[in-house]
Amino acid sequence: MSFSIPHLLMFLAVVVLLFGTKKLRSLGEDVGSAIKGFKKELSGDVESKHDPKLDNK
């Protein structure tokens, strides 16, 4: 059993009808920001969360 383009389009249409475009858009944005944050953590570009002001106490 293989899936073709018409099968995938029908599946996409059913998903859009069930969830709506606004919910799918927000889900896509959430997943995108999560992936971007994950890649940023892996590359080491994130600044240290250590606050030097707290060391003076």
PQR file with spaces between the fields and no chain letter, atoms N, CA, C, O and H, PARSE charges and radii, in Angstrom:
ATOM       1  N    MET     1       0.840   -1.176    0.000 -0.4000 1.5000
ATOM       2  CA   MET     1       0.000    0.000    0.000 -0.0000 2.0000
ATOM       3  C    MET     1       0.883    1.237    0.000  0.5500 1.7000
ATOM       4  O    MET     1       1.624    1.467    0.956 -0.5500 1.4000
ATOM       5  N    SER     2       0.817    2.017   -1.036 -0.4000 1.5000
ATOM       6  CA   SER     2       1.625    3.230   -1.114 -0.0000 2.0000
ATOM       7  C    SER     2       0.702    4.452   -1.150  0.5500 1.7000
ATOM       8  O    SER     2      -0.436    4.389   -1.616 -0.5500 1.4000
ATOM       9  H    SER     2       0.216    1.830   -1.812  0.4000 1.0000
ATOM      10  N    PHE     3       1.231    5.546   -0.648 -0.4000 1.5000
ATOM      11  CA   PHE     3       0.470    6.790   -0.633 -0.0000 2.0000
ATOM      12  C    PHE     3       0.900    7.651   -1.803  0.5500 1.7000
ATOM      13  O    PHE     3       2.092    7.800   -2.075 -0.5500 1.4000
ATOM      14  H    PHE     3       2.155    5.597   -0.270  0.4000 1.0000
ATOM      15  N    SER     4      -0.065    8.210   -2.484 -0.4000 1.5000
ATOM      16  CA   SER     4       0.224    9.082   -3.606 -0.0000 2.0000
ATOM      17  C    SER     4      -0.183   10.509   -3.245  0.5500 1.7000
ATOM      18  O    SER     4      -0.696   10.762   -2.155 -0.5500 1.4000
ATOM      19  H    SER     4      -1.033    8.089   -2.264  0.4000 1.0000
ATOM      20  N    ILE     5       0.045   11.414   -4.152 -0.4000 1.5000
ATOM      21  CA   ILE     5      -0.273   12.828   -3.927 -0.0000 2.0000
ATOM      22  C    ILE     5      -1.767   13.031   -3.611  0.5500 1.7000
ATOM      23  O    ILE     5      -2.080   13.777   -2.683 -0.5500 1.4000
ATOM      24  H    ILE     5       0.462   11.208   -5.037  0.4000 1.0000
ATOM      25  N    PRO     6      -2.683   12.409   -4.331 -0.5600 1.5000
ATOM      26  CA   PRO     6      -4.101   12.602   -3.976  0.2800 2.0000
ATOM      27  C    PRO     6      -4.441   12.119   -2.561  0.5500 1.7000
ATOM      28  O    PRO     6      -5.260   12.730   -1.875 -0.5500 1.4000
ATOM      29  N    HIS     7      -3.814   11.028   -2.129 -0.4000 1.5000
ATOM      30  CA   HIS     7      -4.057   10.552   -0.767 -0.0000 2.0000
ATOM      31  C    HIS     7      -3.564   11.561    0.258  0.5500 1.7000
ATOM      32  O    HIS     7      -4.253   11.844    1.238 -0.5500 1.4000
ATOM      33  H    HIS     7      -3.149   10.531   -2.686  0.4000 1.0000
ATOM      34  N    LEU     8      -2.374   12.104    0.035 -0.4000 1.5000
ATOM      35  CA   LEU     8      -1.816   13.087    0.964 -0.0000 2.0000
ATOM      36  C    LEU     8      -2.644   14.376    0.987  0.5500 1.7000
ATOM      37  O    LEU     8      -2.833   14.971    2.048 -0.5500 1.4000
ATOM      38  H    LEU     8      -1.814   11.875   -0.761  0.4000 1.0000
ATOM      39  N    LEU     9      -3.136   14.807   -0.170 -0.4000 1.5000
ATOM      40  CA   LEU     9      -3.974   16.010   -0.223 -0.0000 2.0000
ATOM      41  C    LEU     9      -5.291   15.794    0.516  0.5500 1.7000
ATOM      42  O    LEU     9      -5.771   16.694    1.205 -0.5500 1.4000
ATOM      43  H    LEU     9      -2.982   14.323   -1.032  0.4000 1.0000
ATOM      44  N    MET    10      -5.870   14.615    0.376 -0.4000 1.5000
ATOM      45  CA   MET    10      -7.112   14.304    1.088 -0.0000 2.0000
ATOM      46  C    MET    10      -6.863   14.295    2.587  0.5500 1.7000
ATOM      47  O    MET    10      -7.671   14.821    3.352 -0.5500 1.4000
ATOM      48  H    MET    10      -5.480   13.884   -0.184  0.4000 1.0000
ATOM      49  N    PHE    11      -5.756   13.703    3.015 -0.4000 1.5000
ATOM      50  CA   PHE    11      -5.401   13.685    4.438 -0.0000 2.0000
ATOM      51  C    PHE    11      -5.216   15.106    4.957  0.5500 1.7000
ATOM      52  O    PHE    11      -5.696   15.433    6.042 -0.5500 1.4000
ATOM      53  H    PHE    11      -5.100   13.275    2.393  0.4000 1.0000
ATOM      54  N    LEU    12      -4.529   15.952    4.198 -0.4000 1.5000
ATOM      55  CA   LEU    12      -4.322   17.342    4.594 -0.0000 2.0000
ATOM      56  C    LEU    12      -5.651   18.085    4.706  0.5500 1.7000
ATOM      57  O    LEU    12      -5.837   18.879    5.629 -0.5500 1.4000
ATOM      58  H    LEU    12      -4.139   15.686    3.316  0.4000 1.0000
ATOM      59  N    ALA    13      -6.570   17.840    3.785 -0.4000 1.5000
ATOM      60  CA   ALA    13      -7.878   18.487    3.825 -0.0000 2.0000
ATOM      61  C    ALA    13      -8.654   18.070    5.071  0.5500 1.7000
ATOM      62  O    ALA    13      -9.308   18.904    5.697 -0.5500 1.4000
ATOM      63  H    ALA    13      -6.420   17.195    3.036  0.4000 1.0000
ATOM      64  N    VAL    14      -8.591   16.809    5.434 -0.4000 1.5000
ATOM      65  CA   VAL    14      -9.284   16.327    6.632 -0.0000 2.0000
ATOM      66  C    VAL    14      -8.674   16.964    7.886  0.5500 1.7000
ATOM      67  O    VAL    14      -9.406   17.362    8.792 -0.5500 1.4000
ATOM      68  H    VAL    14      -8.060   16.131    4.926  0.4000 1.0000
ATOM      69  N    VAL    15      -7.355   17.063    7.945 -0.4000 1.5000
ATOM      70  CA   VAL    15      -6.686   17.673    9.102 -0.0000 2.0000
ATOM      71  C    VAL    15      -7.085   19.142    9.228  0.5500 1.7000
ATOM      72  O    VAL    15      -7.358   19.617   10.331 -0.5500 1.4000
ATOM      73  H    VAL    15      -6.760   16.740    7.209  0.4000 1.0000
ATOM      74  N    VAL    16      -7.118   19.857    8.116 -0.4000 1.5000
ATOM      75  CA   VAL    16      -7.510   21.274    8.145 -0.0000 2.0000
ATOM      76  C    VAL    16      -8.962   21.419    8.591  0.5500 1.7000
ATOM      77  O    VAL    16      -9.288   22.333    9.348 -0.5500 1.4000
ATOM      78  H    VAL    16      -6.896   19.471    7.221  0.4000 1.0000
ATOM      79  N    LEU    17      -9.825   20.538    8.137 -0.4000 1.5000
ATOM      80  CA   LEU    17     -11.228   20.602    8.547 -0.0000 2.0000
ATOM      81  C    LEU    17     -11.394   20.297   10.039  0.5500 1.7000
ATOM      82  O    LEU    17     -12.234   20.900   10.707 -0.5500 1.4000
ATOM      83  H    LEU    17      -9.561   19.794    7.522  0.4000 1.0000
ATOM      84  N    LEU    18     -10.611   19.380   10.551 -0.4000 1.5000
ATOM      85  CA   LEU    18     -10.730   19.011   11.962 -0.0000 2.0000
ATOM      86  C    LEU    18     -10.182   20.090   12.904  0.5500 1.7000
ATOM      87  O    LEU    18     -10.809   20.420   13.910 -0.5500 1.4000
ATOM      88  H    LEU    18      -9.929   18.890   10.009  0.4000 1.0000
ATOM      89  N    PHE    19      -9.019   20.630   12.572 -0.4000 1.5000
ATOM      90  CA   PHE    19      -8.346   21.535   13.500 -0.0000 2.0000
ATOM      91  C    PHE    19      -8.509   23.006   13.157  0.5500 1.7000
ATOM      92  O    PHE    19      -8.426   23.843   14.056 -0.5500 1.4000
ATOM      93  H    PHE    19      -8.509   20.362   11.754  0.4000 1.0000
ATOM      94  N    GLY    20      -8.731   23.350   11.926 -0.4000 1.5000
ATOM      95  CA   GLY    20      -8.844   24.738   11.531 -0.0000 2.0000
ATOM      96  C    GLY    20      -7.477   25.335   11.235  0.5500 1.7000
ATOM      97  O    GLY    20      -6.453   24.846   11.712 -0.5500 1.4000
ATOM      98  H    GLY    20      -8.797   22.670   11.196  0.4000 1.0000
ATOM      99  N    THR    21      -7.477   26.391   10.447 -0.4000 1.5000
ATOM     100  CA   THR    21      -6.207   26.961   10.011 -0.0000 2.0000
ATOM     101  C    THR    21      -5.505   27.735   11.114  0.5500 1.7000
ATOM     102  O    THR    21      -4.275   27.736   11.168 -0.5500 1.4000
ATOM     103  H    THR    21      -8.309   26.788   10.060  0.4000 1.0000
ATOM     104  N    LYS    22      -6.249   28.394   11.996 -0.4000 1.5000
ATOM     105  CA   LYS    22      -5.615   29.171   13.066 -0.0000 2.0000
ATOM     106  C    LYS    22      -4.859   28.268   14.034  0.5500 1.7000
ATOM     107  O    LYS    22      -3.739   28.577   14.440 -0.5500 1.4000
ATOM     108  H    LYS    22      -7.248   28.393   11.953  0.4000 1.0000
ATOM     109  N    LYS    23      -5.469   27.174   14.391 -0.4000 1.5000
ATOM     110  CA   LYS    23      -4.819   26.251   15.323 -0.0000 2.0000
ATOM     111  C    LYS    23      -3.591   25.612   14.679  0.5500 1.7000
ATOM     112  O    LYS    23      -2.568   25.431   15.339 -0.5500 1.4000
ATOM     113  H    LYS    23      -6.379   26.923   14.060  0.4000 1.0000
ATOM     114  N    LEU    24      -3.688   25.269   13.395 -0.4000 1.5000
ATOM     115  CA   LEU    24      -2.546   24.684   12.694 -0.0000 2.0000
ATOM     116  C    LEU    24      -1.413   25.697   12.549  0.5500 1.7000
ATOM     117  O    LEU    24      -0.240   25.339   12.649 -0.5500 1.4000
ATOM     118  H    LEU    24      -4.519   25.416   12.859  0.4000 1.0000
ATOM     119  N    ARG    25      -1.763   26.956   12.314 -0.4000 1.5000
ATOM     120  CA   ARG    25      -0.746   27.997   12.192 -0.0000 2.0000
ATOM     121  C    ARG    25      -0.013   28.199   13.508  0.5500 1.7000
ATOM     122  O    ARG    25       1.213   28.311   13.520 -0.5500 1.4000
ATOM     123  H    ARG    25      -2.717   27.247   12.233  0.4000 1.0000
ATOM     124  N    SER    26      -0.742   28.247   14.615 -0.4000 1.5000
ATOM     125  CA   SER    26      -0.093   28.430   15.914 -0.0000 2.0000
ATOM     126  C    SER    26       0.742   27.206   16.280  0.5500 1.7000
ATOM     127  O    SER    26       1.799   27.332   16.898 -0.5500 1.4000
ATOM     128  H    SER    26      -1.738   28.155   14.605  0.4000 1.0000
ATOM     129  N    LEU    27       0.270   26.037   15.904 -0.4000 1.5000
ATOM     130  CA   LEU    27       1.051   24.823   16.140 -0.0000 2.0000
ATOM     131  C    LEU    27       2.354   24.853   15.346  0.5500 1.7000
ATOM     132  O    LEU    27       3.407   24.475   15.859 -0.5500 1.4000
ATOM     133  H    LEU    27      -0.589   25.934   15.402  0.4000 1.0000
ATOM     134  N    GLY    28       2.280   25.297   14.108 -0.4000 1.5000
ATOM     135  CA   GLY    28       3.474   25.411   13.279 -0.0000 2.0000
ATOM     136  C    GLY    28       4.468   26.411   13.840  0.5500 1.7000
ATOM     137  O    GLY    28       5.675   26.167   13.825 -0.5500 1.4000
ATOM     138  H    GLY    28       1.424   25.604   13.692  0.4000 1.0000
ATOM     139  N    GLU    29       3.967   27.541   14.336 -0.4000 1.5000
ATOM     140  CA   GLU    29       4.851   28.541   14.939 -0.0000 2.0000
ATOM     141  C    GLU    29       5.508   27.996   16.200  0.5500 1.7000
ATOM     142  O    GLU    29       6.695   28.230   16.428 -0.5500 1.4000
ATOM     143  H    GLU    29       2.987   27.740   14.348  0.4000 1.0000
ATOM     144  N    ASP    30       4.756   27.277   17.015 -0.4000 1.5000
ATOM     145  CA   ASP    30       5.318   26.695   18.231 -0.0000 2.0000
ATOM     146  C    ASP    30       6.400   25.668   17.919  0.5500 1.7000
ATOM     147  O    ASP    30       7.453   25.653   18.556 -0.5500 1.4000
ATOM     148  H    ASP    30       3.792   27.087   16.829  0.4000 1.0000
ATOM     149  N    VAL    31       6.138   24.821   16.949 -0.4000 1.5000
ATOM     150  CA   VAL    31       7.127   23.811   16.570 -0.0000 2.0000
ATOM     151  C    VAL    31       8.364   24.478   15.973  0.5500 1.7000
ATOM     152  O    VAL    31       9.490   24.070   16.259 -0.5500 1.4000
ATOM     153  H    VAL    31       5.283   24.834   16.431  0.4000 1.0000
ATOM     154  N    GLY    32       8.161   25.491   15.154 -0.4000 1.5000
ATOM     155  CA   GLY    32       9.285   26.204   14.551 -0.0000 2.0000
ATOM     156  C    GLY    32      10.160   26.890   15.583  0.5500 1.7000
ATOM     157  O    GLY    32      11.386   26.828   15.495 -0.5500 1.4000
ATOM     158  H    GLY    32       7.246   25.822   14.921  0.4000 1.0000
ATOM     159  N    SER    33       9.545   27.546   16.563 -0.4000 1.5000
ATOM     160  CA   SER    33      10.343   28.206   17.595 -0.0000 2.0000
ATOM     161  C    SER    33      11.046   27.189   18.487  0.5500 1.7000
ATOM     162  O    SER    33      12.151   27.445   18.966 -0.5500 1.4000
ATOM     163  H    SER    33       8.549   27.597   16.634  0.4000 1.0000
ATOM     164  N    ALA    34      10.423   26.052   18.712 -0.4000 1.5000
ATOM     165  CA   ALA    34      11.080   25.007   19.503 -0.0000 2.0000
ATOM     166  C    ALA    34      12.298   24.450   18.773  0.5500 1.7000
ATOM     167  O    ALA    34      13.342   24.228   19.387 -0.5500 1.4000
ATOM     168  H    ALA    34       9.526   25.844   18.323  0.4000 1.0000
ATOM     169  N    ILE    35      12.171   24.225   17.480 -0.4000 1.5000
ATOM     170  CA   ILE    35      13.303   23.721   16.692 -0.0000 2.0000
ATOM     171  C    ILE    35      14.416   24.759   16.635  0.5500 1.7000
ATOM     172  O    ILE    35      15.595   24.422   16.742 -0.5500 1.4000
ATOM     173  H    ILE    35      11.323   24.405   16.982  0.4000 1.0000
ATOM     174  N    LYS    36      14.031   26.038   16.464 -0.4000 1.5000
ATOM     175  CA   LYS    36      15.035   27.102   16.415 -0.0000 2.0000
ATOM     176  C    LYS    36      15.779   27.191   17.742  0.5500 1.7000
ATOM     177  O    LYS    36      17.001   27.342   17.751 -0.5500 1.4000
ATOM     178  H    LYS    36      13.073   26.312   16.377  0.4000 1.0000
ATOM     179  N    GLY    37      15.074   27.103   18.849 -0.4000 1.5000
ATOM     180  CA   GLY    37      15.712   27.132   20.161 -0.0000 2.0000
ATOM     181  C    GLY    37      16.609   25.928   20.380  0.5500 1.7000
ATOM     182  O    GLY    37      17.683   26.055   20.968 -0.5500 1.4000
ATOM     183  H    GLY    37      14.081   26.981   18.842  0.4000 1.0000
ATOM     184  N    PHE    38      16.187   24.777   19.920 -0.4000 1.5000
ATOM     185  CA   PHE    38      16.997   23.564   20.053 -0.0000 2.0000
ATOM     186  C    PHE    38      18.295   23.686   19.259  0.5500 1.7000
ATOM     187  O    PHE    38      19.365   23.336   19.757 -0.5500 1.4000
ATOM     188  H    PHE    38      15.315   24.675   19.443  0.4000 1.0000
ATOM     189  N    LYS    39      18.202   24.180   18.032 -0.4000 1.5000
ATOM     190  CA   LYS    39      19.403   24.361   17.212 -0.0000 2.0000
ATOM     191  C    LYS    39      20.340   25.391   17.832  0.5500 1.7000
ATOM     192  O    LYS    39      21.560   25.239   17.784 -0.5500 1.4000
ATOM     193  H    LYS    39      17.333   24.465   17.628  0.4000 1.0000
ATOM     194  N    LYS    40      19.762   26.442   18.415 -0.4000 1.5000
ATOM     195  CA   LYS    40      20.565   27.474   19.051 -0.0000 2.0000
ATOM     196  C    LYS    40      21.316   26.907   20.256  0.5500 1.7000
ATOM     197  O    LYS    40      22.483   27.235   20.470 -0.5500 1.4000
ATOM     198  H    LYS    40      18.770   26.566   18.454  0.4000 1.0000
ATOM     199  N    GLU    41      20.664   26.074   21.026 -0.4000 1.5000
ATOM     200  CA   GLU    41      21.308   25.429   22.180 -0.0000 2.0000
ATOM     201  C    GLU    41      22.430   24.501   21.734  0.5500 1.7000
ATOM     202  O    GLU    41      23.484   24.449   22.368 -0.5500 1.4000
ATOM     203  H    GLU    41      19.717   25.807   20.852  0.4000 1.0000
ATOM     204  N    LEU    42      22.211   23.774   20.653 -0.4000 1.5000
ATOM     205  CA   LEU    42      23.236   22.851   20.169 -0.0000 2.0000
ATOM     206  C    LEU    42      24.461   23.587   19.642  0.5500 1.7000
ATOM     207  O    LEU    42      25.588   23.119   19.805 -0.5500 1.4000
ATOM     208  H    LEU    42      21.355   23.816   20.137  0.4000 1.0000
ATOM     209  N    SER    43      24.244   24.734   19.011 -0.4000 1.5000
ATOM     210  CA   SER    43      25.375   25.464   18.439 -0.0000 2.0000
ATOM     211  C    SER    43      26.136   26.250   19.497  0.5500 1.7000
ATOM     212  O    SER    43      27.269   26.662   19.248 -0.5500 1.4000
ATOM     213  H    SER    43      23.328   25.114   18.879  0.4000 1.0000
ATOM     214  N    GLY    44      25.551   26.471   20.669 -0.4000 1.5000
ATOM     215  CA   GLY    44      26.240   27.184   21.746 -0.0000 2.0000
ATOM     216  C    GLY    44      26.165   28.690   21.622  0.5500 1.7000
ATOM     217  O    GLY    44      26.968   29.391   22.238 -0.5500 1.4000
ATOM     218  H    GLY    44      24.631   26.137   20.871  0.4000 1.0000
ATOM     219  N    ASP    45      25.221   29.216   20.840 -0.4000 1.5000
ATOM     220  CA   ASP    45      25.096   30.657   20.669 -0.0000 2.0000
ATOM     221  C    ASP    45      24.358   31.332   21.814  0.5500 1.7000
ATOM     222  O    ASP    45      24.320   32.560   21.890 -0.5500 1.4000
ATOM     223  H    ASP    45      24.569   28.647   20.339  0.4000 1.0000
ATOM     224  N    VAL    46      23.786   30.563   22.681 -0.4000 1.5000
ATOM     225  CA   VAL    46      22.992   31.131   23.767 -0.0000 2.0000
ATOM     226  C    VAL    46      23.939   31.690   24.827  0.5500 1.7000
ATOM     227  O    VAL    46      24.898   31.034   25.233 -0.5500 1.4000
ATOM     228  H    VAL    46      23.817   29.565   22.619  0.4000 1.0000
ATOM     229  N    GLU    47      23.648   32.916   25.265 -0.4000 1.5000
ATOM     230  CA   GLU    47      24.463   33.527   26.305 -0.0000 2.0000
ATOM     231  C    GLU    47      24.263   32.783   27.616  0.5500 1.7000
ATOM     232  O    GLU    47      23.225   32.164   27.848 -0.5500 1.4000
ATOM     233  H    GLU    47      22.868   33.449   24.934  0.4000 1.0000
ATOM     234  N    SER    48      25.253   32.856   28.446 -0.4000 1.5000
ATOM     235  CA   SER    48      25.174   32.207   29.747 -0.0000 2.0000
ATOM     236  C    SER    48      24.085   32.858   30.577  0.5500 1.7000
ATOM     237  O    SER    48      23.927   34.079   30.557 -0.5500 1.4000
ATOM     238  H    SER    48      26.096   33.359   28.258  0.4000 1.0000
ATOM     239  N    LYS    49      23.347   32.062   31.294 -0.4000 1.5000
ATOM     240  CA   LYS    49      22.269   32.585   32.129 -0.0000 2.0000
ATOM     241  C    LYS    49      22.773   32.975   33.511  0.5500 1.7000
ATOM     242  O    LYS    49      21.986   33.332   34.388 -0.5500 1.4000
ATOM     243  H    LYS    49      23.475   31.070   31.310  0.4000 1.0000
ATOM     244  N    HIS    50      24.073   32.909   33.700 -0.4000 1.5000
ATOM     245  CA   HIS    50      24.685   33.260   34.971 -0.0000 2.0000
ATOM     246  C    HIS    50      24.673   34.772   35.131  0.5500 1.7000
ATOM     247  O    HIS    50      25.100   35.485   34.222 -0.5500 1.4000
ATOM     248  H    HIS    50      24.712   32.619   32.988  0.4000 1.0000
ATOM     249  N    ASP    51      24.197   35.279   36.260 -0.4000 1.5000
ATOM     250  CA   ASP    51      24.111   36.710   36.512 -0.0000 2.0000
ATOM     251  C    ASP    51      25.290   37.117   37.399  0.5500 1.7000
ATOM     252  O    ASP    51      25.339   36.722   38.564 -0.5500 1.4000
ATOM     253  H    ASP    51      23.850   34.700   36.998  0.4000 1.0000
ATOM     254  N    PRO    52      26.250   37.905   36.868 -0.5600 1.5000
ATOM     255  CA   PRO    52      27.415   38.282   37.657  0.2800 2.0000
ATOM     256  C    PRO    52      27.067   39.200   38.829  0.5500 1.7000
ATOM     257  O    PRO    52      27.851   39.301   39.772 -0.5500 1.4000
ATOM     258  N    LYS    53      25.924   39.867   38.796 -0.4000 1.5000
ATOM     259  CA   LYS    53      25.524   40.753   39.907 -0.0000 2.0000
ATOM     260  C    LYS    53      25.298   39.959   41.174  0.5500 1.7000
ATOM     261  O    LYS    53      25.479   40.484   42.273 -0.5500 1.4000
ATOM     262  H    LYS    53      25.286   39.785   38.030  0.4000 1.0000
ATOM     263  N    LEU    54      24.907   38.705   41.044 -0.4000 1.5000
ATOM     264  CA   LEU    54      24.633   37.895   42.217 -0.0000 2.0000
ATOM     265  C    LEU    54      25.914   37.420   42.904  0.5500 1.7000
ATOM     266  O    LEU    54      25.863   37.000   44.060 -0.5500 1.4000
ATOM     267  H    LEU    54      24.760   38.278   40.152  0.4000 1.0000
ATOM     268  N    ASP    55      27.061   37.475   42.220 -0.4000 1.5000
ATOM     269  CA   ASP    55      28.329   37.034   42.810 -0.0000 2.0000
ATOM     270  C    ASP    55      28.883   38.042   43.808  0.5500 1.7000
ATOM     271  O    ASP    55      29.709   37.668   44.641 -0.5500 1.4000
ATOM     272  H    ASP    55      27.102   37.816   41.281  0.4000 1.0000
ATOM     273  N    ASN    56      28.463   39.303   43.760 -0.4000 1.5000
ATOM     274  CA   ASN    56      29.003   40.350   44.626 -0.0000 2.0000
ATOM     275  C    ASN    56      28.472   40.259   46.058  0.5500 1.7000
ATOM     276  O    ASN    56      28.996   40.930   46.947 -0.5500 1.4000
ATOM     277  H    ASN    56      27.792   39.607   43.083  0.4000 1.0000
ATOM     278  N    LYS    57      27.488   39.480   46.286 -0.4000 1.5000
ATOM     279  CA   LYS    57      26.885   39.396   47.619 -0.0000 2.0000
ATOM     280  C    LYS    57      27.697   38.557   48.542  0.5500 1.7000
ATOM     281  O    LYS    57      27.330   38.383   49.704 -0.5500 1.4000
ATOM     282  H    LYS    57      27.061   38.936   45.564  0.4000 1.0000
